[in-house]
Amino acid sequence: MFVLFVVLTDCKDHCIKTASLMLALFRCCGFQPGYDDTELGYTYEAYRNEWIQNGAEWFREEEKPERWDLDIQLENINVFQ
């Protein structure tokens, strides 16, 4: 499968997009718009909250930026723990 890295508004540089399926996948939490929301009934906010409650482990740990900080990311989108 061919994978393009793209910047999307809601997940900034922490998403990937598969060209063949045109699906986004958040590299940090693994949220997949069009599946997790449509098929499983999650809102992104509910998915994110569950991800944080379960330890906020990266879906693609090898792609986690060296100094990535969850609290800073949440502040950037006006979400506070």
N, C-alpha and C positions, 0 to 999 in steps of 0.2 A: 504494500500500500504506500502511496506517495503522500508525504506529510509536508504541508507548508506551515511556517510559523507566521502568524499574523497578529496585529494589534487590534483588539476589540475594545470598545468603550467600557464595558462593564468589568472586564478582567485585565485590562491593560496588557502587559506583556507576559501574562501567566496563562495564556490559552494557546491551544494549537487548533488548526482547522484541517480536516482531511479533504483534499481536493476531490476525491472520487465520491465521497458521500456528502460533502458540504455540511459537515457537522462540527460544531465547536466542542472542545473538551478543555475544561479548566485544568491546567497542569498541577495547580496547587491542591485543589480539593476533589478533582475528578468529576465535577458537575458537567453533565452533558445536556445542553439545551435541546429540546425536541424529544428527549427521552426521559430524563429525570423529572422534568416538569409535566410533559404531556402524558407519558405512559405511567409514571409512578405517582403523579399528583403533587410533587414538591413545588413550592415556590423557591426561588433562589435563596431568599432570606431564611426559610425553614431549613433548607439543605445546608447552608452555611452555618447556621446555629448548631445543627446536629454535628457537623464536621468539627466545629470548635469544641463542643461538649465531649467529643470522642478523642480529643487530643490534638486536633489540627495537624495531623501527619500528612505530608505531601503525597499526592497520588503518584507523582513522578519526582521522587526525592533527588534523583541525579540532576534534575534541572532546577533545583531550588537555588536561587541566588545566594551567594556566600553570606551576605549580611541582611538577608530578608528578615523582617520583624513583623509578626502578626499585629501587634498593637499599633505600629505605625501605619500598616496597611488599612486597618479598621478606622483609624483616625482620618486617613485620606478620603474615606467615603462616609465620614460622619457617623460611624457606628462605634460605640464605645462599650467595652466589656464592663 
